[in-house]
Every structure is written in C-alpha cells, then in structure tokens.
Amino acid sequence: MLPLLEPESDVAACCPPLDERPLSAREAESAARMFKALGDPVRLRLFSLVASHAGGEACVCDISDVGVSQPTVSHHLKKLKEAGLLSSERRGTWVYYRVEPSVLAAMGALLAGAAKTV
Amino acid sequence: MLPLLEPESDVAACCPPLDERPLSAREAESAARMFKALGDPVRLRLFSLVASHAGGEACVCDISDVGVSQPTVSHHLKKLKEAGLLSSERRGTWVYYRVEPSVLAAMGALLAGAAKTV
C-alpha cells in the first residue's frame, strides 16, 4: 500500500554525522538543500520566528514583521516548506506553520558530530 | 589592547537556539552566512571530507576526489574559510584544512534547540 503522504524531504534518513565518513554525492545533495534554505537572512529570521513561537507553531499573521513585503514572506515560507523544514496547515482564515522536528534533529546531529571531531 | 587575530566569523558568539527567541536581523545575517556556505553539495562534500579525515584535518591532496576541477575545489575551500567553517595552515608543500569546532558546535546548538521545541 502506498503511503498517503510522502515527507517532502528525506534528510532525516539520509546522512551520517559529517565526521563519520565523507558524504556521497546523493547525500550531499539532500543535506545541502536544507542548509541552503537556512542560508538566507530573511528566511532564517522567519524560521526562528516559527520555532520560537508559543507551541512551536505560528500563523502567517504572527510572523510578518521582518521588514519585507507579504508576498516576499510567502515566497520564503514556501521555500522553507519545499526544503522540508516547515509544515503548514490551514485552519479557518489562516495558515499555520510548524517546525519539522525530525529534519532539524538530523541537521543538528550532522553538525554536532562534526563539532566533536576536534 | 586590540587582539592580534580576529576570528573570521562571529557565529559562535552570535546566536541563541532558534526556539528561544526570534533572531535579530544582525544575528540572522551572521548565522545565514554559515548555513549558506554548507548549502552547496560540492562544498558540503569537501567539508565532510575534512571533518571525517583522520585527526580532523586534511591536506588538499586528500580531498580532491569530488568530481570537480582543482581550481573549483580551491574556490570552495576558500568560501568555507571565509564563512569561518574551516581554518588552514601551510606546512611544506601542502595546505592543511581543519574544521572549526566552536563554530560548528554553535550551529549544531542553534538547530538542536529548534528540534526540541516540538
């Protein structure tokens, strides 16, 4: 039976800690996509606004105060979703965004591993 | 008295865990620079080659097998240095690269914090 919902990103399952062995080309593609999504200051601020919001989720109405237009906010939120870093759900008028914990834990583990090597 | 050597990056001192409070514009600039440096598949592979090499350091001669030309490897290593992720030292004929542990620990902590929120 096919699953109804595929996760948008497979980084959680993809990659060993960076100090364990060199990443393959395929693993690097997958992990680099997520790092790239956080590699923009506005996206990173939006991401931290969601992550630090009460309950780990935020409405678009809560996270628009980053000095860019609403369409630009929407564009960046879409990029974060495409990278698998946020999920979203419409409830009534608003769309709510959540941090994807498994993906972040995997990215944190990638880096924490590398930090221990030295 | 001024310090003789400035660290090339200030991310280690810059940023709280992403779930603690929203990043300021300045904090986001600093942290995004490092994520961006890892947001390219070839750079990420080179970085993992250094991080996973015996002793946590590698000679350029050890890390050229990623399917791109030597000038491209040099270009990416320079970018990783500029982002504060690697340091380098010339010893005899070769330049050796090391992972910067404080910066990686700081990045890992940023993400590990965010992963705990949900």
gemmi code that builds the backbone of each chain (N, CA, C; Angstrom):
import gemmi

chains = {
    "A": [
        ("MET", (0.839, -1.197, 0.000), (0.000, 0.000, 0.000), (0.877, 1.251, 0.000)),
        ("LEU", (0.543, 2.200, -0.834), (1.329, 3.434, -0.881), (0.939, 4.350, 0.267)),
        ("PRO", (1.914, 5.033, 0.879), (1.546, 5.994, 1.928), (0.794, 7.159, 1.301)),
        ("LEU", (-0.114, 7.731, 2.070), (-0.899, 8.848, 1.548), (-0.066, 10.116, 1.464)),
        ("LEU", (0.848, 10.268, 2.426), (1.648, 11.494, 2.443), (3.125, 11.149, 2.447)),
        ("GLU", (3.831, 11.597, 1.441), (5.287, 11.449, 1.420), (5.901, 12.628, 2.162)),
        ("PRO", (6.908, 12.400, 3.003), (7.601, 13.566, 3.564), (8.262, 14.347, 2.436)),
        ("GLU", (8.330, 15.678, 2.593), (8.861, 16.496, 1.496), (10.381, 16.425, 1.415)),
        ("SER", (10.995, 15.922, 2.468), (12.449, 15.846, 2.453), (12.880, 14.545, 3.105)),
        ("ASP", (14.029, 14.019, 2.677), (14.490, 12.754, 3.237), (15.797, 12.908, 3.998)),
        ("VAL", (16.092, 14.137, 4.440), (17.394, 14.348, 5.081), (17.495, 13.603, 6.403)),
        ("ALA", (16.362, 13.428, 7.084), (16.398, 12.766, 8.388), (16.962, 11.356, 8.249)),
        ("ALA", (16.628, 10.699, 7.146), (17.086, 9.330, 6.946), (18.393, 9.287, 6.163)),
        ("CYS", (18.814, 10.425, 5.655), (19.854, 10.418, 4.618), (21.273, 10.292, 5.115)),
        ("CYS", (21.617, 11.065, 6.186), (23.041, 11.385, 6.304), (23.650, 11.059, 7.658)),
        ("PRO", (24.845, 10.496, 7.632), (25.581, 10.247, 8.868), (26.188, 11.555, 9.374)),
        ("PRO", (26.642, 11.572, 10.647), (27.391, 12.746, 11.106), (28.543, 13.050, 10.158)),
        ("LEU", (28.829, 14.324, 9.960), (29.815, 14.741, 8.959), (31.223, 14.240, 9.242)),
        ("ASP", (31.484, 13.833, 10.498), (32.832, 13.358, 10.819), (32.963, 11.849, 10.664)),
        ("GLU", (31.855, 11.164, 10.336), (31.887, 9.703, 10.325), (32.554, 9.187, 9.049)),
        ("ARG", (32.075, 9.683, 7.926), (32.672, 9.335, 6.636), (32.265, 10.432, 5.657)),
        ("PRO", (32.988, 10.573, 4.536), (32.602, 11.590, 3.554), (31.187, 11.320, 3.046)),
        ("LEU", (30.409, 12.364, 2.860), (29.072, 12.214, 2.284), (29.195, 11.792, 0.821)),
        ("SER", (28.261, 10.965, 0.381), (28.175, 10.662, -1.044), (27.579, 11.864, -1.763)),
        ("ALA", (27.671, 11.863, -3.100), (27.114, 12.967, -3.877), (25.613, 13.110, -3.594)),
        ("ARG", (24.928, 11.980, -3.493), (23.484, 11.996, -3.282), (23.113, 12.530, -1.896)),
        ("GLU", (23.844, 12.081, -0.880), (23.603, 12.572, 0.484), (23.850, 14.072, 0.563)),
        ("ALA", (24.935, 14.504, -0.092), (25.278, 15.927, -0.049), (24.198, 16.767, -0.719)),
        ("GLU", (23.630, 16.279, -1.814), (22.526, 16.982, -2.497), (21.376, 17.221, -1.532)),
        ("SER", (21.022, 16.152, -0.820), (19.877, 16.214, 0.066), (20.120, 17.165, 1.243)),
        ("ALA", (21.276, 17.035, 1.883), (21.554, 17.869, 3.055), (21.807, 19.321, 2.660)),
        ("ALA", (22.479, 19.535, 1.519), (22.786, 20.903, 1.091), (21.501, 21.696, 0.836)),
        ("ARG", (20.463, 21.012, 0.366), (19.189, 21.675, 0.092), (18.638, 22.338, 1.363)),
        ("MET", (18.806, 21.659, 2.486), (18.278, 22.188, 3.746), (19.136, 23.328, 4.271)),
        ("PHE", (20.456, 23.147, 4.177), (21.337, 24.224, 4.617), (21.095, 25.477, 3.772)),
        ("LYS", (20.912, 25.255, 2.481), (20.679, 26.398, 1.591), (19.406, 27.151, 1.986)),
        ("ALA", (18.385, 26.407, 2.386), (17.120, 27.051, 2.784), (17.319, 27.970, 3.992)),
        ("LEU", (18.255, 27.613, 4.868), (18.530, 28.458, 6.039), (19.623, 29.487, 5.744)),
        ("GLY", (20.142, 29.492, 4.525), (21.267, 30.348, 4.170), (20.873, 31.734, 3.696)),
        ("ASP", (19.659, 32.130, 3.975), (19.195, 33.473, 3.638), (18.730, 34.141, 4.931)),
        ("PRO", (19.191, 35.370, 5.206), (18.872, 36.002, 6.494), (17.375, 36.146, 6.762)),
        ("VAL", (16.610, 36.512, 5.738), (15.172, 36.691, 5.970), (14.503, 35.348, 6.254)),
        ("ARG", (14.880, 34.332, 5.476), (14.303, 33.002, 5.723), (14.673, 32.493, 7.111)),
        ("LEU", (15.916, 32.739, 7.502), (16.352, 32.260, 8.812), (15.581, 32.971, 9.925)),
        ("ARG", (15.325, 34.275, 9.754), (14.534, 35.003, 10.765), (13.111, 34.474, 10.818)),
        ("LEU", (12.502, 34.251, 9.649), (11.142, 33.706, 9.629), (11.126, 32.339, 10.316)),
        ("PHE", (12.148, 31.542, 10.013), (12.223, 30.216, 10.614), (12.336, 30.319, 12.142)),
        ("SER", (13.163, 31.240, 12.635), (13.314, 31.371, 14.087), (12.039, 31.936, 14.717)),
        ("LEU", (11.292, 32.749, 13.953), (10.007, 33.244, 14.461), (9.017, 32.094, 14.678)),
        ("VAL", (8.984, 31.152, 13.743), (8.100, 29.987, 13.909), (8.602, 29.116, 15.061)),
        ("ALA", (9.914, 28.828, 15.057), (10.475, 27.906, 16.051), (10.331, 28.435, 17.471)),
        ("SER", (10.403, 29.760, 17.632), (10.362, 30.322, 18.984), (8.951, 30.730, 19.396)),
        ("HIS", (7.984, 30.573, 18.519), (6.616, 30.964, 18.854), (6.001, 29.953, 19.816)),
        ("ALA", (5.086, 30.441, 20.660), (4.441, 29.567, 21.645), (3.851, 28.331, 20.956)),
        ("GLY", (4.169, 27.150, 21.475), (3.622, 25.916, 20.932), (4.352, 25.416, 19.697)),
        ("GLY", (5.428, 26.105, 19.296), (6.207, 25.652, 18.148), (5.498, 25.830, 16.826)),
        ("GLU", (4.415, 26.618, 16.826), (3.767, 26.914, 15.549), (3.349, 28.377, 15.515)),
        ("ALA", (3.223, 28.915, 14.326), (2.849, 30.314, 14.182), (1.995, 30.495, 12.935)),
        ("CYS", (1.097, 31.421, 13.065), (0.244, 31.858, 11.971), (1.022, 32.859, 11.111)),
        ("VAL", (0.721, 32.927, 9.828), (1.392, 33.929, 8.991), (1.230, 35.314, 9.603)),
        ("CYS", (0.070, 35.533, 10.237), (-0.198, 36.846, 10.843), (0.764, 37.176, 11.975)),
        ("ASP", (1.397, 36.134, 12.562), (2.340, 36.347, 13.674), (3.751, 36.661, 13.204)),
        ("ILE", (4.069, 36.344, 11.963), (5.478, 36.305, 11.571), (5.790, 37.188, 10.363)),
        ("SER", (5.069, 38.290, 10.262), (5.261, 39.129, 9.075), (6.160, 40.331, 9.339)),
        ("ASP", (6.644, 40.434, 10.568), (7.375, 41.646, 10.952), (8.882, 41.501, 10.736)),
        ("VAL", (9.293, 41.255, 9.517), (10.724, 41.118, 9.248), (11.210, 42.120, 8.198)),
        ("GLY", (10.394, 43.126, 7.936), (10.844, 44.212, 7.069), (10.763, 43.913, 5.585)),
        ("VAL", (10.015, 42.882, 5.213), (9.803, 42.624, 3.783), (8.300, 42.517, 3.520)),
        ("SER", (7.923, 42.585, 2.245), (6.501, 42.579, 1.890), (5.867, 41.212, 2.162)),
        ("GLN", (4.562, 41.192, 2.251), (3.834, 39.944, 2.478), (4.101, 38.902, 1.376)),
        ("PRO", (4.101, 39.295, 0.100), (4.436, 38.292, -0.928), (5.832, 37.700, -0.749)),
        ("THR", (6.779, 38.530, -0.297), (8.132, 38.021, -0.060), (8.139, 37.044, 1.116)),
        ("VAL", (7.386, 37.369, 2.174), (7.251, 36.433, 3.297), (6.703, 35.096, 2.792)),
        ("SER", (5.636, 35.160, 2.000), (5.017, 33.927, 1.484), (6.001, 33.122, 0.645)),
        ("HIS", (6.767, 33.827, -0.175), (7.764, 33.173, -1.009), (8.788, 32.413, -0.155)),
        ("HIS", (9.271, 33.074, 0.899), (10.279, 32.433, 1.749), (9.686, 31.261, 2.536)),
        ("LEU", (8.454, 31.409, 3.001), (7.819, 30.305, 3.724), (7.648, 29.088, 2.797)),
        ("LYS", (7.341, 29.371, 1.548), (7.199, 28.283, 0.567), (8.537, 27.555, 0.390)),
        ("LYS", (9.620, 28.322, 0.306), (10.951, 27.719, 0.160), (11.284, 26.831, 1.370)),
        ("LEU", (10.942, 27.318, 2.561), (11.216, 26.535, 3.774), (10.394, 25.247, 3.783)),
        ("LYS", (9.171, 25.321, 3.284), (8.330, 24.119, 3.172), (8.917, 23.148, 2.155)),
        ("GLU", (9.320, 23.683, 1.006), (9.883, 22.825, -0.045), (11.147, 22.104, 0.435)),
        ("ALA", (11.892, 22.759, 1.323), (13.111, 22.148, 1.855), (12.797, 21.171, 2.983)),
        ("GLY", (11.519, 21.073, 3.350), (11.128, 20.129, 4.390), (11.345, 20.638, 5.799)),
        ("LEU", (11.619, 21.941, 5.956), (11.912, 22.487, 7.286), (10.655, 22.929, 8.023)),
        ("LEU", (9.627, 23.272, 7.296), (8.349, 23.658, 7.905), (7.231, 22.822, 7.289)),
        ("SER", (6.209, 22.592, 8.081), (4.957, 22.067, 7.525), (3.888, 23.132, 7.759)),
        ("SER", (2.793, 23.029, 7.033), (1.758, 24.045, 7.204), (0.378, 23.406, 7.183)),
        ("GLU", (-0.567, 24.116, 7.778), (-1.948, 23.624, 7.854), (-2.868, 24.841, 7.842)),
        ("ARG", (-3.885, 24.797, 7.006), (-4.860, 25.880, 7.013), (-5.909, 25.579, 8.078)),
        ("ARG", (-6.172, 26.583, 8.951), (-7.254, 26.439, 9.921), (-8.066, 27.723, 9.874)),
        ("GLY", (-9.260, 27.636, 9.285), (-10.081, 28.827, 9.117), (-9.408, 29.791, 8.160)),
        ("THR", (-9.271, 31.032, 8.601), (-8.725, 32.069, 7.723), (-7.224, 31.933, 7.507)),
        ("TRP", (-6.523, 31.372, 8.509), (-5.070, 31.467, 8.499), (-4.364, 30.144, 8.230)),
        ("VAL", (-3.156, 30.275, 7.703), (-2.278, 29.114, 7.551), (-1.287, 29.117, 8.715)),
        ("TYR", (-1.158, 27.975, 9.376), (-0.236, 27.843, 10.494), (0.989, 27.046, 10.072)),
        ("TYR", (2.157, 27.500, 10.529), (3.430, 26.846, 10.191), (4.048, 26.213, 11.428)),
        ("ARG", (4.633, 25.038, 11.236), (5.301, 24.286, 12.301), (6.704, 23.905, 11.863)),
        ("VAL", (7.586, 23.843, 12.840), (8.927, 23.334, 12.575), (8.864, 21.809, 12.439)),
        ("GLU", (9.571, 21.261, 11.468), (9.648, 19.803, 11.321), (10.758, 19.259, 12.214)),
        ("PRO", (10.416, 18.648, 13.324), (11.450, 18.284, 14.311), (12.437, 17.226, 13.824)),
        ("SER", (11.986, 16.245, 13.062), (12.896, 15.155, 12.684), (14.020, 15.674, 11.794)),
        ("VAL", (13.651, 16.592, 10.900), (14.622, 17.131, 9.962), (15.667, 17.976, 10.689)),
        ("LEU", (15.191, 18.796, 11.618), (16.131, 19.631, 12.367), (17.032, 18.810, 13.250)),
        ("ALA", (16.469, 17.791, 13.869), (17.294, 16.920, 14.708), (18.392, 16.284, 13.862)),
        ("ALA", (18.038, 15.885, 12.632), (19.028, 15.271, 11.751), (20.118, 16.267, 11.374)),
        ("MET", (19.713, 17.511, 11.089), (20.721, 18.520, 10.743), (21.604, 18.837, 11.945)),
        ("GLY", (20.991, 18.937, 13.118), (21.767, 19.190, 14.330), (22.780, 18.077, 14.575)),
        ("ALA", (22.353, 16.835, 14.337), (23.235, 15.682, 14.556), (24.398, 15.679, 13.562)),
        ("LEU", (24.123, 16.049, 12.325), (25.176, 16.199, 11.314), (26.285, 17.113, 11.830)),
        ("LEU", (25.871, 18.254, 12.381), (26.838, 19.266, 12.805), (27.461, 18.937, 14.146)),
        ("ALA", (26.654, 18.412, 15.066), (27.182, 18.084, 16.389), (28.267, 17.030, 16.248)),
        ("GLY", (28.055, 16.072, 15.359), (29.068, 15.063, 15.080), (30.356, 15.718, 14.638)),
        ("ALA", (30.250, 16.624, 13.699), (31.444, 17.277, 13.166), (32.162, 18.095, 14.234)),
        ("ALA", (31.394, 18.681, 15.148), (31.998, 19.525, 16.174), (32.831, 18.712, 17.152)),
        ("LYS", (32.489, 17.431, 17.324), (33.206, 16.593, 18.278), (34.569, 16.136, 17.772)),
        ("THR", (34.793, 16.246, 16.464), (35.996, 15.636, 15.891), (37.273, 16.298, 16.358)),
        ("VAL", (37.211, 17.512, 16.790), (38.460, 18.232, 17.050), (38.624, 18.549, 18.532)),
    ],
    "B": [
        ("MET", (43.781, 46.951, 24.563), (44.686, 46.377, 23.569), (43.883, 45.613, 22.516)),
        ("LEU", (44.209, 45.816, 21.280), (43.485, 45.105, 20.230), (44.020, 43.679, 20.093)),
        ("PRO", (43.130, 42.709, 19.853), (43.627, 41.343, 19.623), (44.377, 41.271, 18.301)),
        ("LEU", (45.388, 40.421, 18.242), (46.178, 40.283, 17.013), (45.399, 39.575, 15.923)),
        ("LEU", (44.579, 38.595, 16.326), (43.841, 37.830, 15.328), (42.352, 37.913, 15.607)),
        ("GLU", (41.601, 38.419, 14.640), (40.147, 38.396, 14.755), (39.648, 37.063, 14.204)),
        ("PRO", (38.698, 36.422, 14.877), (38.109, 35.245, 14.235), (37.399, 35.685, 12.962)),
        ("GLU", (37.387, 34.791, 11.935), (36.784, 35.183, 10.662), (35.263, 35.191, 10.728)),
        ("SER", (34.728, 34.572, 11.755), (33.281, 34.530, 11.883), (32.906, 34.695, 13.343)),
        ("ASP", (31.751, 35.290, 13.606), (31.354, 35.504, 14.995), (30.090, 34.727, 15.341)),
        ("VAL", (29.804, 33.669, 14.562), (28.549, 32.965, 14.805), (28.546, 32.262, 16.153)),
        ("ALA", (29.722, 31.828, 16.605), (29.781, 31.101, 17.876), (29.255, 31.968, 19.008)),
        ("ALA", (29.547, 33.262, 18.938), (29.103, 34.161, 19.997), (27.765, 34.803, 19.678)),
        ("CYS", (27.293, 34.588, 18.476), (26.195, 35.430, 17.993), (24.807, 35.053, 18.445)),
        ("CYS", (24.504, 33.718, 18.380), (23.075, 33.394, 18.267), (22.559, 32.427, 19.313)),
        ("PRO", (21.374, 32.712, 19.830), (20.717, 31.796, 20.758), (20.092, 30.631, 19.977)),
        ("PRO", (19.705, 29.543, 20.658), (18.944, 28.498, 19.958), (17.739, 29.099, 19.246)),
        ("LEU", (17.422, 28.566, 18.089), (16.375, 29.155, 17.240), (14.991, 29.151, 17.893)),
        ("ASP", (14.814, 28.310, 18.913), (13.495, 28.259, 19.554), (13.390, 29.197, 20.747)),
        ("GLU", (14.500, 29.870, 21.091), (14.499, 30.673, 22.315), (13.789, 32.003, 22.093)),
        ("ARG", (14.181, 32.673, 21.038), (13.541, 33.939, 20.651), (13.868, 34.173, 19.180)),
        ("PRO", (13.080, 35.021, 18.512), (13.397, 35.317, 17.110), (14.785, 35.934, 16.984)),
        ("LEU", (15.524, 35.543, 15.972), (16.828, 36.160, 15.717), (16.644, 37.602, 15.282)),
        ("SER", (17.569, 38.450, 15.687), (17.589, 39.817, 15.157), (18.126, 39.774, 13.726)),
        ("ALA", (17.952, 40.892, 13.022), (18.451, 40.955, 11.645), (19.952, 40.685, 11.601)),
        ("ARG", (20.670, 41.232, 12.560), (22.118, 41.086, 12.576), (22.560, 39.646, 12.878)),
        ("GLU", (21.896, 39.030, 13.849), (22.189, 37.632, 14.163), (21.911, 36.735, 12.963)),
        ("ALA", (20.776, 37.020, 12.295), (20.401, 36.196, 11.147), (21.419, 36.331, 10.019)),
        ("GLU", (21.941, 37.533, 9.802), (22.978, 37.748, 8.782), (24.177, 36.855, 9.052)),
        ("SER", (24.600, 36.846, 10.306), (25.792, 36.105, 10.684), (25.580, 34.591, 10.531)),
        ("ALA", (24.461, 34.090, 11.046), (24.218, 32.640, 11.000), (23.902, 32.177, 9.578)),
        ("ALA", (23.172, 33.002, 8.823), (22.802, 32.605, 7.462), (24.042, 32.425, 6.585)),
        ("ARG", (25.084, 33.227, 6.845), (26.316, 33.124, 6.073), (26.925, 31.717, 6.178)),
        ("MET", (26.832, 31.144, 7.371), (27.405, 29.818, 7.570), (26.535, 28.731, 6.953)),
        ("PHE", (25.229, 28.875, 7.131), (24.345, 27.884, 6.503), (24.512, 27.923, 4.990)),
        ("LYS", (24.634, 29.128, 4.456), (24.787, 29.259, 3.012), (26.054, 28.557, 2.521)),
        ("ALA", (27.110, 28.660, 3.317), (28.372, 28.017, 2.924), (28.215, 26.499, 2.812)),
        ("LEU", (27.337, 25.917, 3.632), (27.097, 24.467, 3.571), (25.968, 24.119, 2.605)),
        ("GLY", (25.383, 25.126, 1.988), (24.217, 24.928, 1.130), (24.551, 24.593, -0.311)),
        ("ASP", (25.771, 24.190, -0.549), (26.177, 23.743, -1.894), (26.690, 22.308, -1.776)),
        ("PRO", (26.199, 21.394, -2.626), (26.558, 19.983, -2.482), (28.065, 19.715, -2.537)),
        ("VAL", (28.771, 20.382, -3.437), (30.213, 20.139, -3.537), (30.936, 20.660, -2.297)),
        ("ARG", (30.551, 21.857, -1.849), (31.172, 22.394, -0.619), (30.892, 21.486, 0.569)),
        ("LEU", (29.666, 20.989, 0.662), (29.306, 20.128, 1.786), (30.116, 18.828, 1.755)),
        ("ARG", (30.332, 18.279, 0.546), (31.158, 17.065, 0.443), (32.596, 17.339, 0.839)),
        ("LEU", (33.138, 18.451, 0.369), (34.515, 18.808, 0.742), (34.614, 18.974, 2.255)),
        ("PHE", (33.599, 19.626, 2.815), (33.600, 19.843, 4.254), (33.570, 18.508, 5.003)),
        ("SER", (32.737, 17.573, 4.542), (32.656, 16.266, 5.228), (33.950, 15.475, 5.026)),
        ("LEU", (34.621, 15.684, 3.899), (35.920, 15.036, 3.687), (36.942, 15.513, 4.716)),
        ("VAL", (36.959, 16.798, 5.003), (37.875, 17.319, 6.017), (37.454, 16.816, 7.402)),
        ("ALA", (36.162, 16.929, 7.704), (35.674, 16.579, 9.047), (35.882, 15.101, 9.364)),
        ("SER", (35.785, 14.242, 8.337), (35.868, 12.803, 8.597), (37.284, 12.263, 8.414)),
        ("HIS", (38.205, 13.136, 8.025), (39.578, 12.683, 7.806), (40.272, 12.455, 9.149)),
        ("ALA", (41.205, 11.497, 9.151), (41.925, 11.165, 10.386), (42.512, 12.419, 11.015)),
        ("GLY", (42.262, 12.612, 12.298), (42.811, 13.764, 13.016), (42.034, 15.042, 12.801)),
        ("GLY", (40.920, 14.972, 12.057), (40.096, 16.168, 11.850), (40.743, 17.204, 10.955)),
        ("GLU", (41.779, 16.812, 10.236), (42.352, 17.735, 9.264), (42.749, 16.977, 8.007)),
        ("ALA", (42.802, 17.698, 6.903), (43.137, 17.059, 5.637), (43.922, 18.020, 4.768)),
        ("CYS", (44.815, 17.422, 4.008), (45.592, 18.130, 3.011), (44.731, 18.290, 1.752)),
        ("VAL", (44.961, 19.341, 0.981), (44.226, 19.484, -0.272), (44.380, 18.227, -1.119)),
        ("CYS", (45.566, 17.612, -1.038), (45.833, 16.402, -1.827), (44.913, 15.248, -1.435)),
        ("ASP", (44.347, 15.282, -0.211), (43.459, 14.212, 0.266), (42.012, 14.395, -0.178)),
        ("ILE", (41.633, 15.589, -0.574), (40.207, 15.904, -0.681), (39.832, 16.437, -2.052)),
        ("SER", (40.498, 15.944, -3.071), (40.224, 16.482, -4.401), (39.300, 15.590, -5.228)),
        ("ASP", (38.870, 14.463, -4.618), (38.129, 13.473, -5.396), (36.613, 13.687, -5.306)),
        ("VAL", (36.158, 14.833, -5.733), (34.714, 15.096, -5.693), (34.159, 15.429, -7.076)),
        ("GLY", (34.926, 15.107, -8.106), (34.406, 15.242, -9.471), (34.407, 16.653, -10.017)),
        ("VAL", (35.168, 17.546, -9.396), (35.304, 18.897, -9.956), (36.788, 19.221, -10.088)),
        ("SER", (37.099, 20.264, -10.844), (38.495, 20.600, -11.111), (39.184, 21.152, -9.859)),
        ("GLN", (40.498, 21.113, -9.865), (41.269, 21.628, -8.734), (40.982, 23.113, -8.443)),
        ("PRO", (40.889, 23.970, -9.467), (40.542, 25.362, -9.166), (39.172, 25.494, -8.495)),
        ("THR", (38.228, 24.622, -8.891), (36.902, 24.664, -8.263), (36.977, 24.213, -6.806)),
        ("VAL", (37.783, 23.174, -6.553), (37.996, 22.748, -5.166), (38.567, 23.908, -4.353)),
        ("SER", (39.583, 24.569, -4.893), (40.205, 25.694, -4.182), (39.201, 26.806, -3.907)),
        ("HIS", (38.376, 27.088, -4.897), (37.351, 28.125, -4.752), (36.402, 27.786, -3.598)),
        ("HIS", (35.951, 26.527, -3.536), (35.012, 26.139, -2.489), (35.670, 26.131, -1.108)),
        ("LEU", (36.924, 25.694, -1.046), (37.629, 25.711, 0.239), (37.789, 27.146, 0.741)),
        ("LYS", (38.024, 28.063, -0.195), (38.136, 29.476, 0.172), (36.812, 29.979, 0.762)),
        ("LYS", (35.708, 29.603, 0.134), (34.391, 30.013, 0.632), (34.140, 29.472, 2.046)),
        ("LEU", (34.535, 28.212, 2.270), (34.347, 27.613, 3.598), (35.207, 28.325, 4.638)),
        ("LYS", (36.396, 28.742, 4.232), (37.254, 29.513, 5.141), (36.651, 30.878, 5.443)),
        ("GLU", (36.163, 31.547, 4.386), (35.577, 32.878, 4.574), (34.366, 32.833, 5.501)),
        ("ALA", (33.643, 31.700, 5.458), (32.483, 31.553, 6.335), (32.884, 31.136, 7.747)),
        ("GLY", (34.175, 30.925, 7.960), (34.647, 30.575, 9.298), (34.489, 29.108, 9.642)),
        ("LEU", (34.191, 28.266, 8.660), (33.954, 26.843, 8.936), (35.230, 26.015, 8.908)),
        ("LEU", (36.206, 26.488, 8.145), (37.494, 25.799, 8.099), (38.610, 26.791, 8.412)),
        ("SER", (39.690, 26.268, 8.982), (40.912, 27.056, 9.054), (41.965, 26.309, 8.246)),
        ("SER", (43.021, 27.007, 7.872), (44.044, 26.338, 7.064), (45.431, 26.741, 7.520)),
        ("GLU", (46.376, 25.881, 7.207), (47.764, 26.128, 7.584), (48.654, 25.507, 6.516)),
        ("ARG", (49.638, 26.261, 6.057), (50.593, 25.696, 5.101), (51.708, 25.004, 5.874)),
        ("ARG", (51.978, 23.737, 5.491), (53.112, 23.019, 6.077), (53.876, 22.376, 4.937)),
        ("GLY", (55.034, 22.952, 4.621), (55.810, 22.456, 3.493), (55.070, 22.729, 2.202)),
        ("THR", (54.911, 21.693, 1.390), (54.299, 21.845, 0.074), (52.790, 22.059, 0.151)),
        ("TRP", (52.164, 21.517, 1.204), (50.713, 21.412, 1.200), (50.038, 22.349, 2.196)),
        ("VAL", (48.786, 22.675, 1.860), (47.936, 23.407, 2.798), (47.011, 22.404, 3.478)),
        ("TYR", (46.944, 22.474, 4.789), (46.076, 21.576, 5.558), (44.853, 22.344, 6.062)),
        ("TYR", (43.702, 21.681, 5.983), (42.435, 22.288, 6.421), (41.903, 21.563, 7.647)),
        ("ARG", (41.334, 22.340, 8.549), (40.750, 21.832, 9.794), (39.335, 22.363, 9.944)),
        ("VAL", (38.502, 21.563, 10.574), (37.167, 22.018, 10.927), (37.261, 22.959, 12.127)),
        ("GLU", (36.521, 24.047, 12.089), (36.478, 24.964, 13.232), (35.430, 24.483, 14.239)),
        ("PRO", (35.837, 23.889, 15.332), (34.867, 23.235, 16.215), (33.888, 24.187, 16.895)),
        ("SER", (34.330, 25.376, 17.284), (33.431, 26.259, 18.037), (32.258, 26.691, 17.175)),
        ("VAL", (32.539, 26.956, 15.912), (31.503, 27.429, 15.005), (30.484, 26.326, 14.741)),
        ("LEU", (30.984, 25.118, 14.529), (30.073, 24.006, 14.278), (29.241, 23.690, 15.499)),
        ("ALA", (29.863, 23.742, 16.662), (29.103, 23.485, 17.887), (27.986, 24.504, 18.013)),
        ("ALA", (28.284, 25.764, 17.671), (27.266, 26.818, 17.761), (26.130, 26.563, 16.768)),
        ("MET", (26.478, 26.147, 15.560), (25.433, 25.850, 14.576), (24.601, 24.649, 14.998)),
        ("GLY", (25.265, 23.620, 15.516), (24.545, 22.444, 15.997), (23.585, 22.802, 17.121)),
        ("ALA", (24.036, 23.696, 18.010), (23.200, 24.107, 19.138), (21.989, 24.916, 18.666)),
        ("LEU", (22.193, 25.765, 17.673), (21.082, 26.515, 17.066), (19.973, 25.556, 16.629)),
        ("LEU", (20.375, 24.491, 15.946), (19.399, 23.557, 15.371), (18.866, 22.583, 16.405)),
        ("ALA", (19.734, 22.124, 17.284), (19.288, 21.171, 18.307), (18.230, 21.820, 19.172)),
        ("GLY", (18.433, 23.095, 19.483), (17.431, 23.847, 20.247), (16.102, 23.830, 19.520)),
        ("ALA", (16.129, 24.141, 18.236), (14.884, 24.209, 17.482), (14.206, 22.843, 17.401)),
        ("ALA", (14.997, 21.777, 17.367), (14.412, 20.436, 17.252), (13.664, 20.043, 18.518)),
        ("LYS", (14.062, 20.614, 19.665), (13.412, 20.247, 20.919), (12.037, 20.872, 21.092)),
        ("THR", (11.740, 21.912, 20.287), (10.522, 22.681, 20.546), (9.264, 21.885, 20.283)),
        ("VAL", (9.326, 20.852, 19.506), (8.076, 20.194, 19.088), (7.998, 18.774, 19.631)),
    ],
}
model = gemmi.Model(1)
for chain_id, residues in chains.items():
    chain = gemmi.Chain(chain_id)
    for i, (resn, *xyz) in enumerate(residues, 1):
        res = gemmi.Residue()
        res.name, res.seqid = resn, gemmi.SeqId(i, " ")
        for name, pos in zip(("N", "CA", "C"), xyz):
            atom = gemmi.Atom()
            atom.name, atom.element = name, gemmi.Element(name[0])
            atom.pos, atom.b_iso = gemmi.Position(*pos), 0.0
            res.add_atom(atom)
        chain.add_residue(res)
    model.add_chain(chain)
structure = gemmi.Structure()
structure.add_model(model)
structure.setup_entities()
